[in-house]
């Protein structure tokens, strides 16, 4: 799966936050819901337009962002600094 087929960033939608294409649903919201322990079924029930591939795309997007940050971080601990 290519997350780029499901996620977009446009300055006119939520000030450029990454959202699911064709929606105003921010990727951050889905990641937070998953992190808070909601199941895929609960999230899809709470947000009827979404499909399971949207959740997979959100996870792949987050992984890609972290991978990119890792290459440019200069070896620091990022958010884990004391």
N, C-alpha and C positions, 0 to 999 in steps of 0.2 A: 504494500500500500504506500502511496505517495501522499503524505500529509498536505502537500501543496495543492492538491486537488480539492481539499476540504476547508482550508483556512486561508483567510485573507487579512490584510491590514490596509485600511483606507483612512485617511485623515478625517473624512466626513462621517465615519462611523466610530463612535466611542473614542474620538480623539486619536485614532490610529492604533488602538489596542487590537491584538489579534482576536478575530472572531470567526465563527463558523460561516463559511460562504453563504451569502443570501440571508443571513440573520443578524441580529444584534446580540447574539449569545457569545460572551467572551470566553476564550479558552481558559482563562484564569478561573472562572466560575466552575467549569467542569473539573478542573484539576483540584480545586478546593473541595468540591463535593466528594470526589473520590478519596481525597486525603482525610476527610471527615468521616469516612467509613460507609458512605452510601454505596449501595450496590449498583451495578450497571442497570439492573431492572428498575430500581427506585429512581435513578436519574432519568431514564427514558420515560418513565411514567410521569415524572414531574415536568418534563419538557417534551411534550408529544411530537413536535416536529423533528426531534433528533432521532438518529439511528445509531446502532452500535458502531458503525464505521466512524462516526463523528468522535466518539470517545477514544477509539484507537488513534485517530488522527491527532487528537489533543495530546495524548501521551507521546506519540512520535515527535510532535512539534516540540514538546518540552525537552525531550532527549536531544533533539537537534540543537536547541538553544544552549543547553548545557555543554554539549560537545564543542560548539563554537566558542563559548565563553572560556572553556578549558584551554583552547588553543591560544587565546589572547589574554589570559589572566596574568601571565608573568610569574606563574608558580605560587601565587599567594593562596591563602585559604578562603578567599571570597567571603561569603556570608558567615563562615565559621570562625572568623577572627575573634579574639577575646577583646 
